Amino acid sequence: MEAIKHRTQISLEDWQYQILLDLSRKTRKSLSALIREMITEKFAPAGVAENDPVYSIVGIGSSGRKHTARDHDAVLYGKKK
């Protein structure tokens, strides 16, 4: 069962709106979904975000490297040139 959502209206500065709009297009998520995710990441009580089903995939693979989580960009995209 989905939690009750409350509708609200906010005013954003142009640069804030543009950043969210760009991210929305890249991720194919609504502005509302992005803002909800950001609020959850910033303010969720300990343990709430970790209960998200996406965390069930953490640790299912092995890269064979010691610091993959910390250095994930280098692992995924290679070292910066």
N, C-alpha and C positions, 0 to 999 in steps of 0.2 A: 504494500500500500504506500502510495507516494505521500510525502509530507505536505501539509497545507502551505501554499505559497501566498505571500502578501504582495499586492501590486503597489509600487511606489514610483515616484518620479524624481529624477535628480537632474541637476544642471551641471554640465561639464564644460571646462574650458576647451577651446578648439583643439589644442594639442592633445588633450586627454581623449577626446572623442576620436581624433584621427588615429591615435595609437590603438584604441579598442577596435575601431573599424578595420584597420589593417590586420590585426590579430584575428578578428572575426572571419575575415575573408580567407586567411591562411589556414585556420583551423576548422572552417566551416561550422562554427558554433555561433549561436546568437549572442548579441551584446549582453543580454540578461544572463545567459549561461556563463559567460566569461566573468562577469562581475560577481555572480554567486560563487564561482570557483575561487576567485581572488579573496573574497571575504572569508570563505572557509579556510583557505590556506593561512590567512593572517590571524584569524580569531577563533578557530575551532578549538574547543577544549581538548586537552591531551587524550589521544585514543580515538577521537571521533573520525578524523581523516583516515587513520590507519584501518578503520573498519570498512572502508570503501572496497568493493570487490576487486578493483584494479590491483590492490596490493597482494592479491593471491598469486600473482605471477612473479613476485619478487623472489629471486633466488632459484628459478627453475632452470637456468642455464649456467654454464661455466665458460668463462673466456680463457681460463688458464693463467690469468694475470692477477696479481695481488691487489691492485688498486683500481679495478675497472669502474666501480661506482664513483670514486672520487675523480678519476681522469677519463670519464666516459666520452667526452668530446674527442680527445686524442685517440681513443680506441675506435670510435665510430668513424671519424673523419680523417685521421692521421695527424701528424704533427703540423703545426703552422709553418709555412715557408717564409 
